[in-house]
Amino acid sequence: MQARLRANREGRLHRQQYLDLIAQPLVIGLLLFVPAVFIIGARLTYLVVSRTWRLAMIAFIVYLALRMVIQAVRFTRAQIQFAILRGTPHITAPWRPQPLETEGGDLLRFQTRLAPPLRIQADERYLVYYLKDGDRLVLLSLAPVNHPRAEQWYPAQSPT
């Protein structure tokens, strides 16, 4: 997490965050592809031989590759945002990340997380780096404000 914080501090994504960007569409693609193989099952030998199956596989691979490249370019061009946010006492479902609260009281919900999981404590303040991707918020990295090295993780330039 410290390497991610240092990279985000300088306004760029860390190498591991790029790998996470690539892995997300691959996982989604595999989650769709594997059940399709089970459903097709008995017809699989016929489909492997047919041209239609090969064209469908090539189209699927090209789609995944384009999606990964487009998402990586979009995230590379987006400006990294910095904020000091507070953990909320709101109880959420265990599989959903806990929202964070701004100084003004607005709740920020991150739909995509490129940060390793960190247990968010209610009413504790966090240094948060994130991206705005259209209407979605993408969490890049976060660390408690009271961490011994927190001073090193503030933005290199003053936030605008």
Contacts in CASP RR format, 6 or more apart in sequence:
PFRMAT RR
TARGET T0000
AUTHOR 0000-0000-0000
METHOD contacts of the structure
MODEL  1
MQARLRANREGRLHRQQYLDLIAQPLVIGLLLFVPAVFIIGARLTYLVVS
RTWRLAMIAFIVYLALRMVIQAVRFTRAQIQFAILRGTPHITAPWRPQPL
ETEGGDLLRFQTRLAPPLRIQADERYLVYYLKDGDRLVLLSLAPVNHPRA
EQWYPAQSPT
1 115 0 8 1.000
1 116 0 8 1.000
1 118 0 8 1.000
1 141 0 8 1.000
1 143 0 8 1.000
2 149 0 8 1.000
2 153 0 8 1.000
3 14 0 8 1.000
3 16 0 8 1.000
4 14 0 8 1.000
4 16 0 8 1.000
4 17 0 8 1.000
4 115 0 8 1.000
4 140 0 8 1.000
4 141 0 8 1.000
5 127 0 8 1.000
5 129 0 8 1.000
5 141 0 8 1.000
5 143 0 8 1.000
5 152 0 8 1.000
5 153 0 8 1.000
6 14 0 8 1.000
6 152 0 8 1.000
6 153 0 8 1.000
7 13 0 8 1.000
7 14 0 8 1.000
7 17 0 8 1.000
8 14 0 8 1.000
8 80 0 8 1.000
8 82 0 8 1.000
8 129 0 8 1.000
8 140 0 8 1.000
8 141 0 8 1.000
9 129 0 8 1.000
9 152 0 8 1.000
9 153 0 8 1.000
9 154 0 8 1.000
9 155 0 8 1.000
9 156 0 8 1.000
10 156 0 8 1.000
11 79 0 8 1.000
11 80 0 8 1.000
11 155 0 8 1.000
11 156 0 8 1.000
12 80 0 8 1.000
13 21 0 8 1.000
13 75 0 8 1.000
13 76 0 8 1.000
13 80 0 8 1.000
13 114 0 8 1.000
13 140 0 8 1.000
14 141 0 8 1.000
17 114 0 8 1.000
17 140 0 8 1.000
18 72 0 8 1.000
20 114 0 8 1.000
21 68 0 8 1.000
21 71 0 8 1.000
21 72 0 8 1.000
21 75 0 8 1.000
21 114 0 8 1.000
22 68 0 8 1.000
22 72 0 8 1.000
24 71 0 8 1.000
24 112 0 8 1.000
25 64 0 8 1.000
25 67 0 8 1.000
25 68 0 8 1.000
25 71 0 8 1.000
26 64 0 8 1.000
26 68 0 8 1.000
29 60 0 8 1.000
29 64 0 8 1.000
33 60 0 8 1.000
37 44 0 8 1.000
40 47 0 8 1.000
47 53 0 8 1.000
74 133 0 8 1.000
75 131 0 8 1.000
75 133 0 8 1.000
75 138 0 8 1.000
78 131 0 8 1.000
78 132 0 8 1.000
78 133 0 8 1.000
79 131 0 8 1.000
80 129 0 8 1.000
80 130 0 8 1.000
80 131 0 8 1.000
80 140 0 8 1.000
81 129 0 8 1.000
81 130 0 8 1.000
81 131 0 8 1.000
81 132 0 8 1.000
81 159 0 8 1.000
82 127 0 8 1.000
82 128 0 8 1.000
82 129 0 8 1.000
82 154 0 8 1.000
82 155 0 8 1.000
82 159 0 8 1.000
83 102 0 8 1.000
83 108 0 8 1.000
83 128 0 8 1.000
83 130 0 8 1.000
83 159 0 8 1.000
84 103 0 8 1.000
84 125 0 8 1.000
84 126 0 8 1.000
84 127 0 8 1.000
84 128 0 8 1.000
84 145 0 8 1.000
85 100 0 8 1.000
85 101 0 8 1.000
85 102 0 8 1.000
85 108 0 8 1.000
85 125 0 8 1.000
85 126 0 8 1.000
85 128 0 8 1.000
85 142 0 8 1.000
86 100 0 8 1.000
86 101 0 8 1.000
86 102 0 8 1.000
86 103 0 8 1.000
86 123 0 8 1.000
86 124 0 8 1.000
86 125 0 8 1.000
86 126 0 8 1.000
87 98 0 8 1.000
87 100 0 8 1.000
87 101 0 8 1.000
87 120 0 8 1.000
87 121 0 8 1.000
87 122 0 8 1.000
87 123 0 8 1.000
87 124 0 8 1.000
87 125 0 8 1.000
87 126 0 8 1.000
88 98 0 8 1.000
88 99 0 8 1.000
88 100 0 8 1.000
88 101 0 8 1.000
88 107 0 8 1.000
88 120 0 8 1.000
88 122 0 8 1.000
89 122 0 8 1.000
89 123 0 8 1.000
90 98 0 8 1.000
90 99 0 8 1.000
90 107 0 8 1.000
92 98 0 8 1.000
92 99 0 8 1.000
97 109 0 8 1.000
97 110 0 8 1.000
97 113 0 8 1.000
97 120 0 8 1.000
97 139 0 8 1.000
98 120 0 8 1.000
99 107 0 8 1.000
99 108 0 8 1.000
99 109 0 8 1.000
99 110 0 8 1.000
100 107 0 8 1.000
100 108 0 8 1.000
100 110 0 8 1.000
100 120 0 8 1.000
100 126 0 8 1.000
100 128 0 8 1.000
101 107 0 8 1.000
101 108 0 8 1.000
102 108 0 8 1.000
108 130 0 8 1.000
108 137 0 8 1.000
109 137 0 8 1.000
110 130 0 8 1.000
110 137 0 8 1.000
110 138 0 8 1.000
110 139 0 8 1.000
111 136 0 8 1.000
111 137 0 8 1.000
111 138 0 8 1.000
112 133 0 8 1.000
112 136 0 8 1.000
112 137 0 8 1.000
112 138 0 8 1.000
112 139 0 8 1.000
113 138 0 8 1.000
113 139 0 8 1.000
114 138 0 8 1.000
114 139 0 8 1.000
114 140 0 8 1.000
114 141 0 8 1.000
115 139 0 8 1.000
115 140 0 8 1.000
115 141 0 8 1.000
115 142 0 8 1.000
118 142 0 8 1.000
118 143 0 8 1.000
120 126 0 8 1.000
121 144 0 8 1.000
124 144 0 8 1.000
124 145 0 8 1.000
124 146 0 8 1.000
125 144 0 8 1.000
125 145 0 8 1.000
125 146 0 8 1.000
126 142 0 8 1.000
126 143 0 8 1.000
126 144 0 8 1.000
126 145 0 8 1.000
127 142 0 8 1.000
127 143 0 8 1.000
127 144 0 8 1.000
127 145 0 8 1.000
127 150 0 8 1.000
127 153 0 8 1.000
127 154 0 8 1.000
128 139 0 8 1.000
128 141 0 8 1.000
128 142 0 8 1.000
129 140 0 8 1.000
129 141 0 8 1.000
129 142 0 8 1.000
130 137 0 8 1.000
130 138 0 8 1.000
130 139 0 8 1.000
130 140 0 8 1.000
131 137 0 8 1.000
131 138 0 8 1.000
131 140 0 8 1.000
132 138 0 8 1.000
143 150 0 8 1.000
143 153 0 8 1.000
144 150 0 8 1.000
147 153 0 8 1.000
END
